[in-house]
Amino acid sequence: MAFEFQQLLRDPGCHARTGTLQLGSVSVETPMFMPVGTQAAVKTLDSSDLEEMGYKLILANTYHLYLRPGEAIRSFGGVKPFMDWKGALLTDSGGFQVFSLAAMRRFTGDGVEFQSHIDGSRHLFTPEKVLDIQQMLGSDIMMVLDDCPPGDADEKRLLESLQRTHDWARQSFQYYERKKEEGHFDDQFLFGIAQGGANLKLRTESLATIQSLPFAGVAVGGLSVGETREDFYRVLHHLAPDLDARPRYLMGVGTIPDFLEAIRCGIDLFDCVLPTRNARHGIAYTRGGKLNLRNALHQESRQPLDQDCTCLACRRYSRGYIRHLLRAGEITALRLLTLHNLQFFFDFFSMARDAIRKGAFMPFYEGWKKIGF
């Protein structure tokens, strides 16, 4: 399977760019958002829903799928046939769980040991093992194991993180190359991850180290993990001039203001659970800002969630009806809001790409910044 990334256009007013990421027969236009199917499903939706919206690339979670259903996925030939997904798939490495499950993990000389949140059993993730798991999952893009520190980490913790992240990156690529020579990892491509917290010097060092290795793409990790938004944006703008031509992935970021800043800095790929999580809390994204459908002011509203949206929820149903479903505890409400929010995200990125093509991303940026998200 061919892997190719081609930058198509660069906006003259900033670092924003459009591109095409080719994963075999699947062509992904960038910048692009990846819906998160943590356990081989985007919550409340199925694969056909995502395909009908136009999504070509989604994310699944290595840690969760390793624990459940585990080896059973191998008998199906991987996650894509398991969930009947026709597009491409990216799997993370478990590195984010170093941060999110800090109370249930410990570092060892070989990797990181997790205690299962399901049954309490212990599992060691090494740079090599997470690639073997991702081979079983059959993802098109695999991520290396990294050490993601919290946003308030001190310099000692950041330095430890960089040492692990860089050592594991080298181990991962060496293992990947060795196994490829033995006939493994066919049609699977490996991305490296840069860390460094809010420390600009360490960010520069980490990006240079990761970009010195021949990964297919480069991810920026360890942002949106508790640092201030000012620090978050400062890091992005600091890194932007040094990002090379490979596809660039900003991990776990999912607000409209953050998208705007990151696209401005040349980021190509994004993922986050926010659009689906917010849907389950009654929040809908619109071109005028966010709506909280639990608010009483929507009780008798005949308006669609967003008059410019073409999703099922907006074509057929009113705000008042969806609010009623929420208050009645009907799961149909969660499905409709999830469909809408992911359609909104798809449309937002389509509009961003169009603005870049026209050399007008900065007016697009300024216009959206004024909306209350």
Phi, psi and omega per residue, in radians:
M1 nan 2.357 -3.116
A2 -1.390 2.450 2.956
F3 -2.091 2.178 3.128
E4 -2.607 2.380 2.990
F5 -2.127 2.247 3.137
Q6 -2.186 2.093 2.991
Q7 -1.288 2.243 -3.095
L8 -1.687 -0.953 -3.108
L9 -2.433 2.544 3.054
R10 -2.071 2.250 3.120
D11 -1.191 2.277 -3.094
P12 -1.174 -0.287 -3.065
G13 -1.642 -0.053 -3.099
C14 -2.904 -2.838 -3.139
H15 -1.643 -0.001 -3.099
A16 -1.039 2.469 -3.129
R17 -2.563 2.722 2.966
T18 -1.860 2.721 3.123
G19 -2.799 3.077 3.055
T20 -2.234 2.163 3.075
L21 -1.807 2.009 -3.108
Q22 -1.764 2.083 3.097
L23 -2.102 1.525 -3.047
G24 1.113 -2.159 -3.130
S25 -1.481 -0.076 -3.094
V26 -1.702 2.171 3.122
S27 -1.945 2.139 -3.079
V28 -1.969 2.133 3.060
E29 -1.419 2.379 3.134
T30 -2.110 2.705 -0.002
P31 -1.157 2.591 -3.031
M32 -2.594 2.559 3.064
F33 -1.728 2.416 3.078
M34 -1.844 2.033 3.002
P35 -1.064 2.610 -3.073
V36 -1.751 2.012 3.037
G37 -1.879 1.287 -2.983
T38 -0.828 -0.871 -3.058
Q39 -1.995 0.768 -3.140
A40 1.196 0.504 3.025
A41 -2.817 2.367 2.945
V42 -1.415 2.165 -2.916
K43 -0.933 2.264 3.129
T44 1.333 -0.088 -3.100
L45 -2.027 2.915 2.978
D46 -2.120 3.111 -3.025
S47 -1.079 -0.652 -3.120
S48 -1.141 -0.575 3.084
D49 -1.031 -0.806 -3.115
L50 -1.174 -0.700 3.129
E51 -1.140 -0.692 3.135
E52 -1.161 -0.544 3.080
M53 -1.251 -0.414 3.138
G54 1.949 0.060 -3.136
Y55 -1.223 2.454 -3.138
K56 -2.088 -0.223 -3.061
L57 -2.493 2.205 3.102
I58 -2.250 2.990 -3.104
L59 -2.048 2.482 2.979
A60 -2.240 2.765 -2.980
N61 -1.771 2.067 -3.086
T62 -1.091 -0.816 -3.094
Y63 -1.034 -0.874 -3.074
H64 -1.177 -0.718 -3.116
L65 -1.287 -0.481 3.034
Y66 -1.121 -0.736 3.139
L67 -1.263 -0.642 -3.075
R68 -2.754 2.054 0.193
P69 -1.594 0.019 3.064
G70 1.200 -2.358 -3.022
E71 -1.035 -0.343 3.140
A72 -1.014 -0.513 -3.127
I73 -1.107 -0.557 -3.112
R74 -1.031 -0.659 -3.090
S75 -1.184 -0.360 3.098
F76 -1.567 -0.170 -3.110
G77 1.567 0.271 3.109
G78 2.018 3.075 -3.059
V79 -1.141 -0.701 -3.050
K80 -1.088 -0.880 3.045
P81 -1.183 -0.526 3.122
F82 -1.025 -0.786 -3.111
M83 -1.787 0.135 -3.125
D84 0.924 0.919 3.131
W85 -1.741 2.164 -3.064
K86 -1.538 -0.242 -3.101
G87 -1.565 -2.770 3.140
A88 -1.715 2.857 -3.038
L89 -2.377 2.349 2.972
L90 -1.963 2.359 3.026
T91 -2.043 2.428 3.054
D92 -1.377 -3.116 -3.001
S93 -1.904 -0.163 -2.956
G94 1.727 -0.088 -3.138
G95 -1.098 -0.608 3.125
F96 -1.155 -0.537 3.114
Q97 -1.172 -0.339 2.994
V98 -1.017 -0.639 3.099
F99 -1.468 -0.904 -2.969
S100 -1.287 -0.446 3.135
L101 -1.994 0.678 -3.047
A102 -0.982 -0.575 -3.106
A103 -1.327 -0.189 -3.047
M104 -2.090 0.370 3.141
R105 -2.464 2.781 3.018
R106 -2.549 2.525 3.096
F107 -1.379 2.518 3.053
T108 -2.158 3.135 3.102
G109 -1.168 -0.378 -3.079
D110 -1.765 -0.451 -3.054
G111 -3.139 -2.290 -3.138
V112 -2.398 2.314 -3.130
E113 -1.771 2.239 3.113
F114 -1.898 2.570 2.940
Q115 -1.739 2.157 -3.089
S116 -1.019 2.325 3.064
H117 -1.333 -0.135 -3.111
I118 -1.563 -0.890 -3.058
D119 -2.317 0.092 3.094
G120 1.434 -0.048 3.123
S121 -1.171 2.750 -3.066
R122 -1.878 2.476 -3.061
H123 -2.449 2.264 -3.141
L124 -1.679 2.131 3.037
F125 -1.774 2.120 3.033
T126 -1.994 2.890 3.102
P127 -0.966 -0.640 -3.132
E128 -1.309 -0.738 -3.064
K129 -1.132 -0.678 -3.104
V130 -1.174 -0.500 3.047
L131 -1.266 -0.655 3.068
D132 -1.092 -0.707 3.103
I133 -1.104 -0.769 -3.122
Q134 -1.196 -0.499 3.010
Q135 -1.101 -0.762 3.090
M136 -1.068 -0.683 -3.133
L137 -1.237 -0.384 3.047
G138 1.296 0.543 -3.128
S139 -1.301 2.673 3.062
D140 -1.351 -0.683 3.109
I141 -2.064 2.171 3.107
M142 -1.923 2.554 3.099
M143 -1.859 2.540 3.075
V144 -1.323 2.724 3.014
L145 -1.221 2.335 3.118
D146 -2.413 2.966 3.115
D147 -1.913 1.845 -3.104
C148 -1.659 1.846 -3.129
P149 -1.428 2.804 3.102
P150 -1.237 2.845 -3.083
G151 -1.111 -0.400 -3.127
D152 -1.755 0.315 -3.104
A153 -1.106 2.472 3.085
D154 -1.429 3.074 -3.033
E155 -1.110 -0.630 3.127
K156 -1.060 -0.791 3.131
R157 -1.156 -0.663 3.121
L158 -1.129 -0.717 3.127
L159 -1.139 -0.704 3.064
E160 -1.063 -0.742 -3.141
S161 -1.065 -0.782 -3.130
L162 -1.138 -0.718 3.139
Q163 -1.048 -0.832 3.123
R164 -1.117 -0.856 -3.076
T165 -1.020 -0.770 -3.117
H166 -1.259 -0.712 3.095
D167 -1.096 -0.796 -3.138
W168 -1.144 -0.613 3.106
A169 -1.092 -0.783 3.129
R170 -1.133 -0.784 3.104
Q171 -1.040 -0.753 -3.104
S172 -1.071 -0.821 -3.082
F173 -1.207 -0.666 3.100
Q174 -1.085 -0.746 3.119
Y175 -1.144 -0.760 3.132
Y176 -1.015 -0.817 -3.126
E177 -1.152 -0.725 -3.134
R178 -1.131 -0.754 -3.129
K179 -1.240 -0.545 3.077
K180 -1.105 -0.676 3.104
E181 -1.107 -0.436 3.126
E182 -1.592 0.048 3.088
G183 1.668 0.242 3.118
H184 -1.748 2.977 3.089
F185 1.026 0.529 3.035
D186 -1.070 2.370 3.080
D187 1.087 0.396 3.071
Q188 -2.165 2.404 -2.997
F189 -2.223 2.526 -2.925
L190 -1.918 2.279 3.062
F191 -1.878 2.458 2.999
G192 -1.603 2.880 -3.092
I193 -2.277 2.220 3.063
A194 -1.676 2.442 3.107
Q195 -2.114 -2.783 3.114
G196 2.251 -0.022 3.109
G197 1.055 -2.496 3.130
A198 -1.672 0.173 -3.135
N199 -1.508 1.928 -3.025
L200 -1.125 -0.649 3.124
K201 -1.098 -0.780 -3.141
L202 -1.226 -0.582 3.072
R203 -1.084 -0.778 3.114
T204 -1.069 -0.780 -3.140
E205 -1.083 -0.780 -3.086
S206 -1.192 -0.759 3.115
L207 -1.053 -0.758 3.136
A208 -1.082 -0.730 -3.140
T209 -1.113 -0.839 -3.103
I210 -1.170 -0.697 -3.129
Q211 -1.269 -0.263 3.084
S212 -1.333 -0.240 3.130
L213 -1.707 2.561 -3.016
P214 -1.432 0.906 3.047
F215 -1.199 2.732 3.089
A216 -1.242 -0.497 3.130
G217 -2.690 2.941 -3.068
V218 -2.228 2.261 3.112
A219 -1.887 2.579 2.991
V220 -1.791 1.940 3.141
G221 -1.849 3.070 3.024
G222 1.253 0.416 2.997
L223 -2.036 2.756 -3.035
S224 1.061 0.723 3.118
V225 -2.187 0.517 3.071
G226 2.027 -0.146 3.087
E227 -1.303 2.876 3.093
T228 -1.214 2.716 3.095
R229 -1.099 -0.594 3.105
E230 -1.069 -0.777 3.101
D231 -1.138 -0.725 3.111
F232 -0.955 -0.909 -3.089
Y233 -1.211 -0.601 3.121
R234 -1.081 -0.716 3.111
V235 -1.132 -0.784 -3.126
L236 -1.041 -0.827 -3.108
H237 -1.188 -0.540 3.091
H238 -1.179 -0.700 -3.083
L239 -1.372 -0.488 -2.972
A240 -0.850 -0.835 -3.095
P241 -1.170 -0.347 -3.045
D242 -1.726 -0.073 3.124
L243 -1.227 2.295 -3.105
D244 -1.515 -2.946 -2.936
A245 -1.326 -0.248 -3.096
R246 -1.145 2.807 3.068
P247 -1.036 2.464 -3.038
R248 -2.074 2.248 -3.011
Y249 -2.166 2.122 3.068
L250 -1.735 1.998 -2.925
M251 -1.473 2.288 2.947
G252 1.232 0.528 -3.108
V253 -2.019 2.299 -2.979
G254 -2.611 0.459 3.032
T255 -1.859 2.711 -3.122
I256 -1.064 -0.817 3.093
P257 -1.013 -0.667 3.137
D258 -1.220 -0.679 3.051
F259 -1.013 -0.827 -3.094
L260 -1.016 -0.805 -3.105
E261 -1.165 -0.713 -3.081
A262 -1.267 -0.706 3.078
I263 -1.081 -0.720 3.083
R264 -0.987 -0.552 -3.119
C265 -1.609 0.122 3.009
G266 1.645 0.269 3.138
I267 -1.351 2.518 -3.059
D268 -1.858 -0.643 -3.013
L269 -2.231 2.529 -3.100
F270 -2.457 2.709 2.948
D271 -2.609 2.674 3.058
C272 -3.035 2.662 3.084
V273 -1.508 -0.100 -3.006
L274 -0.997 -0.795 -3.092
P275 -1.089 -0.606 3.127
T276 -1.426 -0.667 3.104
R277 -1.133 -0.783 3.120
N278 -1.106 -0.610 3.087
A279 -1.030 -0.703 -3.125
R280 -1.248 -0.207 3.059
H281 -1.845 0.234 3.050
G282 1.433 0.320 -3.121
I283 -1.761 2.261 3.087
A284 -2.074 2.410 3.070
Y285 -1.558 2.394 3.080
T286 -2.408 2.940 3.112
R287 -1.206 -0.122 3.065
G288 -1.863 0.088 -3.113
G289 2.130 -2.943 -3.127
K290 -1.575 2.503 3.046
L291 -1.930 2.414 2.980
N292 -1.810 1.812 -3.053
L293 -1.196 -0.177 3.095
R294 -1.393 -0.230 3.136
N295 -1.211 2.420 -3.053
A296 -1.104 -0.414 -3.088
L297 -1.112 -0.281 3.137
H298 -1.629 0.017 -2.983
Q299 -1.045 -0.701 -3.100
E300 -1.920 0.257 -3.087
S301 -1.300 2.249 3.068
R302 -1.651 0.003 -3.123
Q303 -1.251 2.617 2.951
P304 -1.234 2.925 3.089
L305 -0.985 -0.747 -3.137
D306 -2.640 2.037 -3.038
Q307 -1.142 -0.322 -3.140
D308 -1.650 0.046 -3.100
C309 -1.691 2.533 -3.102
T310 -1.851 0.171 -3.102
C311 -1.209 2.889 -3.129
L312 -0.983 -0.766 -3.109
A313 -1.028 -0.706 -3.097
C314 -1.420 -0.517 3.134
R315 -1.231 -0.562 -2.933
R316 -2.084 -0.419 -2.915
Y317 -2.192 2.685 -3.120
S318 -1.650 2.847 3.027
R319 -1.039 -0.699 -3.121
G320 -1.081 -0.711 -3.140
Y321 -1.188 -0.795 -3.119
I322 -1.142 -0.632 3.072
R323 -1.074 -0.746 3.105
H324 -1.027 -0.794 3.141
L325 -1.051 -0.709 3.095
L326 -1.050 -0.863 -3.077
R327 -1.188 -0.476 3.128
A328 -1.488 -0.079 3.139
G329 1.316 0.395 3.137
E330 -1.412 2.223 -3.098
I331 -1.197 -0.262 3.050
T332 -1.003 -0.615 3.131
A333 -1.078 -0.735 -3.116
L334 -1.159 -0.665 3.095
R335 -1.150 -0.807 -3.114
L336 -1.106 -0.733 -3.138
L337 -1.211 -0.613 3.084
T338 -1.171 -0.783 3.055
L339 -0.957 -0.799 -3.102
H340 -1.143 -0.845 -3.066
N341 -1.109 -0.686 3.120
L342 -1.259 -0.569 3.027
Q343 -1.150 -0.687 3.102
F344 -1.060 -0.791 3.128
F345 -1.108 -0.733 3.110
F346 -1.056 -0.794 -3.130
D347 -1.159 -0.666 3.118
F348 -1.039 -0.814 -3.130
F349 -1.199 -0.573 3.057
S350 -1.109 -0.731 3.104
M351 -1.174 -0.651 3.107
A352 -1.102 -0.761 3.117
R353 -1.086 -0.716 3.133
D354 -1.107 -0.694 3.116
A355 -1.118 -0.701 3.110
I356 -1.114 -0.750 3.133
R357 -1.031 -0.577 -3.125
K358 -1.509 -0.005 -3.076
G359 1.188 0.502 -3.028
A360 -2.222 0.593 -3.108
F361 -1.193 -0.650 -3.090
M362 -1.135 -0.712 2.988
P363 -1.071 -0.682 3.057
F364 -1.047 -0.811 3.114
Y365 -1.005 -0.881 -3.097
E366 -1.113 -0.678 -3.138
G367 -1.124 -0.775 -3.126
W368 -1.279 -0.505 3.116
K369 -1.101 -0.444 -3.102
K370 -1.371 -0.257 -3.105
I371 -1.489 2.502 -3.034
G372 -1.415 1.585 3.040
F373 -1.918 nan nan
